[in-house]
Amino acid sequence: IENHQKKKLFLLECKVTGLHVSITWATHNTITGCMTYWEDCSPLAAAVGELLGTVGNPYEAHRRAKSKFLTHEFLSTKRCSQDFSVAVPSIRVKTAEELEAALKKIPLPALLKMEHGSSAVGVILVETADEAREEFRRLVSELKEEEDHPGCGLSFAGPSMVLMEYVDGSEHQLDMLMFEGRLLFHAISDYSPTKLPYFNELAITMPSRLHERRQETMVYLATLVLRSLGLNTGAFNVGMKYTKRGPRLIEVNARMGGFCLRDWIRRLYGVDMAECAAMI
C-alpha cells in the first residue's frame, strides 16, 4: 500500500496473506467488514474494506491518522471548534537539511518523533538545536528498517521523523466507540508524567480524575477530531494533553487502545472494546 517497502514487510506480509485467505474463502459468503487491532495494519485493513465495499472508514482517513505529521497538518486546516484548534505545529523531517529548516520554525524545546511510530518508540524531547541534530542522527541510524523495531511504523516510510512543538500539561487517553459519526461510548485514562526526555508510560489511572467539565471538553473535541479526519465508525484511541490553553492533540490511533486498556474498560464499565469493534 503506497509507501510500504515491499521487501521489508515481514509483519504486514502475514496480515496480507491472512486477508487474502479470508477474501478467497468468503467468495460464496457475505463480507460485512474488515478490521485489525494491529497498529501498522490499520491503513491496509481500511484499503481492503474500501475495495470490498464493507462498513468502515476510507483508506485516506486511516492514512492521515497513521502519520503524525498528516494528522496535525490536516487538522490545522480544519478548526475543530470556532475559537481554537487542537492541532500542534509540526514539520516532517527526513534529512539533516530539512531538520535545519524545521528548527527555524518550531520553537524549542520540541518533540522529535517518528512519523508513523507507536508505543513512544523514538519519541524524545530536545531542548537545543544541537540536541535535535544529535538525536536525529541517532534515530535515523538506529531505526532504518522494520526489523530494527518491529511494529513501530518503519515499513511505511523508513526513518521519517516529525519535529513538533512541545506542549506541557496532563496527558490522557480517550478510548472511543463511534458509529456513523455518533459517539457510542468513551473511557478516559490519565497518564502519569514521564521521565523526560523520554515519553514511555510509567503509570495509568482509570477512571480519570480530571475535572468533569474538562473531561467533557476533551470528549467533545476528540469526537470532532475523529469526524474531521473521516474516522466515523469503529474503535479509536485518541491521545491528548490538557494544557493551560485547553486540550491539545497528541495523536490519533485508528484502532482500540492497547496494553491494559481493553481489560480495564471491560472490568470497570462492562464494555469489551474488541467485541464492540467487531460488532460495529
Secondary structure, DSSP 8 states (H G I E B T S, - for coil): -TT--GGG-HHHHHHHHHHHHHHHHGGGS---B---SSGGGHHHHHHHHHHHT-BS--HHHHHHHH-HHHHHHHHHTS-SSSS------EEEE-SHHHHHHHHTTS-SSEEEEETT--TTTT-EEE-SHHHHHHHHHHHHHH--SGGGSTTSSHHHHSS-EEEEE---SEEEEEEEEEETTEEEEEEEEEE----TTB-----EESS--S-HHHHHHHHHHHHHHHHHHT--SEEEEEEEEEETTEEEEEEEESS---TTHHHHHHHHHS--HHHHHHH-
